[in-house]
């Protein structure tokens, strides 16, 4: 019973965290992903990346949701590759990816080089 109780508590904790971190903000219509002149911000995972630090952006198709894979020019606190799930971002995955690429390509040369 002790092992079952521990697994049950862990499961309840994970469901609560998922609900608080992802489901409630999605229902409230909170911003999940923001693109601006400085960079890209993923508010779900609290990750902000400047355009000048990005080497390449690619789209990885998944079964239930796609992910944007961002390869960085260096090893950061997030690693050298950051994956941003598009599950909680409103819109079509391909359009979100194309918009992100457009922002990345339009970043001033002094910032991206």
Residue pairs with C-beta under 8 A, 6 or more apart in sequence:
21 44
22 44
22 88
25 32
25 43
25 44
25 88
26 32
26 88
30 43
31 43
32 42
32 43
32 44
32 88
32 89
32 90
33 40
33 41
33 42
33 43
33 44
33 84
33 86
33 89
33 96
34 40
34 41
34 43
35 99
35 100
35 103
36 103
37 107
38 50
38 51
39 48
39 49
39 50
39 51
39 52
39 53
39 54
40 48
40 49
40 51
40 54
40 70
40 84
40 100
40 103
41 47
41 48
41 49
42 48
42 82
42 84
44 85
44 88
45 84
47 78
47 82
47 84
49 70
49 72
49 78
49 82
50 111
51 103
51 104
51 107
51 111
51 112
52 107
52 111
52 112
52 113
53 72
53 73
53 74
53 76
54 70
54 71
54 72
54 73
54 104
54 112
55 71
55 72
55 73
56 70
56 71
57 68
57 69
57 70
57 71
57 97
57 100
57 101
57 104
58 68
58 69
58 71
59 66
59 67
59 68
59 69
59 93
59 94
59 97
60 66
60 67
60 68
60 69
60 83
61 93
64 87
65 85
65 86
65 87
65 93
66 86
66 93
66 97
67 83
67 84
67 85
67 86
68 83
68 84
68 86
68 96
68 97
68 100
69 81
69 82
69 83
70 81
70 82
70 83
70 84
71 80
71 81
72 78
72 79
72 80
72 81
72 82
74 80
76 82
86 93
86 96
86 97
89 96
104 112
